[in-house]
Amino acid sequence: MSERLIEELKEVVTEFLRDHDVKVILFGSRARKDHHTGSDIDIGLIPYSVLDQSIITLLREKVEQLNIPYKVEIIDFSKTSKSFQKEALKEAVIWKD
């Protein structure tokens, strides 16, 4: 996947969440740069306050409209285990703090 598509995805996600108190990260193989053809794109949302699930649903719909040829996973870190968060954050790329 070209860096241009990742940048486009980053712009759409961060602009959509501009007014929300949430940290946004790219994590997984795309962040580590060890992805292979067909690897999904993992985006983590780390809310500093309660993030309404309807916002996440709308974001997922917005991302689907981009027609990116890979699966894009948007993960609400407030609903994941501490061990998952710790592992994901090791090599994450911060998109919005």
N, C-alpha and C positions, 0 to 999 in steps of 0.2 A: 504494500500500500504506500502510496506516495506521501511524503511529508505534507504536501499541499492539502490532501484530504484530512489528515490529522489536524492540521491548522484550522481548516474550515470547521471541523467538528468542534474543536476547542472554542472557536469564536462563537458558534451557535450556542453551545452549552453555557459558556460564561456570560454571554449577553442575556440569555434567558434567565439566568440566576442572579443577575446583577444586583437586584434589590432584595435578595434573600441572604440571610446570615448563615452561609454555608461555605465550607471549604470544598473545593473540587480538585480531584486528583486523577491522573492517568496511572493505572497500576497494571501489574501482570507483565506478560511477555512483550507487549508493545512499549511499555515504559523501560523494560530492561534491554530492549533492542535485540532480543533473542527469539522473536516471533518467526513463524514460518507461514507459507502461503495458506490462507484460510484461517489463521488465528483470529480469535475474536478481539474486540477492543473493550477493555475494562475501565469504566469510569466510576470512581467512588465519590459519594456525597457524604460529607461529614458535617452534619448540622451543628451549629453553635447554640441554636435554640430549636424549638419544635418546627419541623418542616412538614407541612401538610402533604399527605400522600397524593392529593390531587395535583399538586405542583409537579411531583415526580412523574405522574401519569402523563401530564401535558408535555413535559420535557421528552419523555420516551416517544410520544407521538410526533413531536417536532423533529427529533433525530431520525425517525423512520422516514420522514418526508425527504430527507437528504439522499435517500437511495444509495447509501454506502454499501458496497458489495461484501460486507463482512457483518457478522453479528455484533451489535453494540450492546454490552451489558451495562446497565446503570444500577449501581448497588448503593442502597441506603445503609451506611455504616452504623447507624444507630440501631439497626436490626441484625447486626452480625456479632459474632463472638469476639472477645478481646484477643484471642489467639489469632483469629483470621485478620483482624485489624493490624495487629503487630506485624504479621508476615507481609501483608499487602503494603504497609507503609515503608518497609525496608528500602525498596528501590522505586518508590512512587515519584512521579513528576507532578509538582503542584501547578495547577492551572489557575486556581483562584484561592486566595487565602482569606 
